[in-house]
Amino acid sequence: MKYVLIGAGIAMIFMCALHSPKGLIHMFDWFFDYSPPLLFGIAGLFIGAYLSGGLSAKMILNNRNPELTGIFSAYLVIWFSVLITSIYMVVEASLTHPQTLLENLEDYAFKPFYWITIFGTIPAVVLGAIYGARISRKINSTANIT
């Protein structure tokens, strides 16, 4: 879960810097403007980490490459978060504009998957590789103790 917090912190800093044309005092205005989807996204990060953590540990136990497994797990986490947030956003937008369901799907589902995959690549690769290596070391150190 530590890596989820680090990744979310990196994303928050990036978004604060991106959305602060009025200066440092207004850096967190965007957070309060978009708090419901952000809370869904953060919840999705933690749920995704919980679900993919067991899977990645099993894959590492089965002698898979730990770094690539960690990267795979990191992508699963961010994609799960986007999925949860996109469901919320599509439903919310469809309730206000029901005649534009395809546009809502494009704007709130397809585009976020694309952009999160693009901008999440560096954190997912770096943090995922570190996560995989640490899990592998913990598994190996536990196996050496017994």
C-alpha positions in Angstrom: 0.0 0.0 0.0 3.0 2.3 0.5 3.6 2.3 -3.3 0.0 3.3 -3.9 0.4 6.3 -1.6 3.6 7.2 -3.4 2.0 6.9 -6.8 -1.0 8.9 -5.7 1.2 11.5 -4.2 3.1 11.9 -7.5 -0.2 12.2 -9.4 -1.5 14.8 -6.9 1.7 16.9 -7.2 1.6 16.6 -11.0 -2.1 17.7 -11.1 -1.5 20.5 -8.7 1.3 21.9 -10.8 -0.7 21.5 -14.0 -3.8 23.2 -12.6 -2.3 26.1 -10.7 -2.0 29.0 -13.2 -3.2 31.3 -10.4 -0.2 30.5 -8.1 0.6 28.3 -5.2 -2.3 29.5 -3.1 -4.8 28.0 -5.6 -2.9 24.7 -6.2 -5.5 22.6 -4.5 -8.7 24.2 -5.9 -9.0 21.5 -8.5 -9.1 18.9 -5.8 -12.1 20.4 -4.2 -13.8 21.0 -7.6 -13.4 17.4 -8.6 -13.5 15.6 -5.2 -16.1 12.9 -5.9 -14.3 11.4 -8.9 -11.0 11.8 -7.1 -12.3 9.9 -4.1 -13.6 7.1 -6.4 -10.2 7.1 -8.1 -8.3 6.9 -4.8 -10.6 4.1 -3.6 -10.0 2.3 -6.9 -6.2 2.6 -6.3 -6.4 0.9 -3.0 -8.9 -1.8 -4.1 -6.8 -2.5 -7.2 -3.7 -2.7 -5.1 -5.4 -5.1 -2.7 -6.6 -7.3 -5.6 -3.4 -7.3 -7.7 -1.1 -7.7 -4.7 -2.0 -11.3 -4.1 -1.8 -12.0 -7.9 1.6 -10.5 -8.2 2.9 -12.4 -5.1 1.6 -15.7 -6.6 3.3 -14.9 -10.0 6.6 -14.1 -8.3 6.3 -17.3 -6.3 5.9 -19.2 -9.6 9.4 -17.8 -10.7 8.1 -15.0 -12.9 10.3 -12.0 -13.4 9.7 -9.9 -10.3 10.3 -6.5 -11.9 8.0 -7.2 -14.9 5.4 -8.7 -12.5 5.5 -5.5 -10.4 5.1 -3.4 -13.5 2.2 -5.5 -14.7 0.6 -5.2 -11.2 1.1 -1.4 -11.2 -0.7 -1.1 -14.5 -3.6 -3.3 -13.1 -3.9 -0.9 -10.2 -4.1 2.3 -12.2 -6.4 0.7 -14.8 -8.7 -0.5 -12.1 -8.8 3.0 -10.6 -9.6 4.4 -14.0 -12.4 1.8 -14.5 -14.0 2.7 -11.1 -13.7 6.4 -11.7 -15.0 6.1 -15.3 -18.1 4.2 -14.3 -18.9 6.9 -11.8 -18.3 9.7 -14.4 -20.2 8.0 -17.2 -23.2 7.4 -14.9 -23.1 11.0 -13.6 -22.8 12.5 -17.1 -25.5 10.2 -18.5 -27.9 11.3 -15.9 -27.5 14.9 -16.8 -27.2 14.3 -20.6 -28.8 10.9 -21.4 -28.9 11.5 -25.2 -25.1 11.6 -25.5 -24.1 8.2 -24.0 -21.5 7.5 -26.7 -19.9 10.9 -26.2 -19.9 10.3 -22.4 -18.2 6.9 -22.9 -15.6 8.5 -25.1 -15.0 11.5 -22.7 -15.2 9.7 -19.4 -14.0 6.1 -20.2 -11.8 5.8 -23.3 -9.9 9.1 -23.1 -9.0 8.6 -19.4 -7.7 5.1 -20.1 -5.5 6.5 -22.8 -4.2 9.5 -20.9 -3.7 7.6 -17.6 -1.8 4.9 -19.5 0.4 7.5 -21.2 1.1 9.7 -18.1 1.2 6.7 -15.7 3.8 4.8 -17.6 6.9 6.3 -15.8 5.5 6.0 -12.3 4.1 2.5 -13.0 7.4 1.2 -14.5 9.6 2.7 -11.7 7.4 2.0 -8.7 6.2 -1.4 -10.2 9.8 -2.6 -10.7 10.8 -1.5 -7.2 7.7 -3.2 -5.8 8.3 -6.4 -7.6 12.0 -6.5 -6.5 11.0 -5.9 -2.9 8.3 -8.6 -2.9 10.8 -11.0 -4.4 13.4 -10.2 -1.7 10.8 -10.6 1.0 9.7 -14.0 -0.4 13.3 -15.1 -0.7 14.3 -13.9 2.8 11.2 -15.7 4.3 12.1 -18.9 2.4 15.7 -18.7 3.7 14.6 -18.4 7.3 12.5 -21.6 7.4 
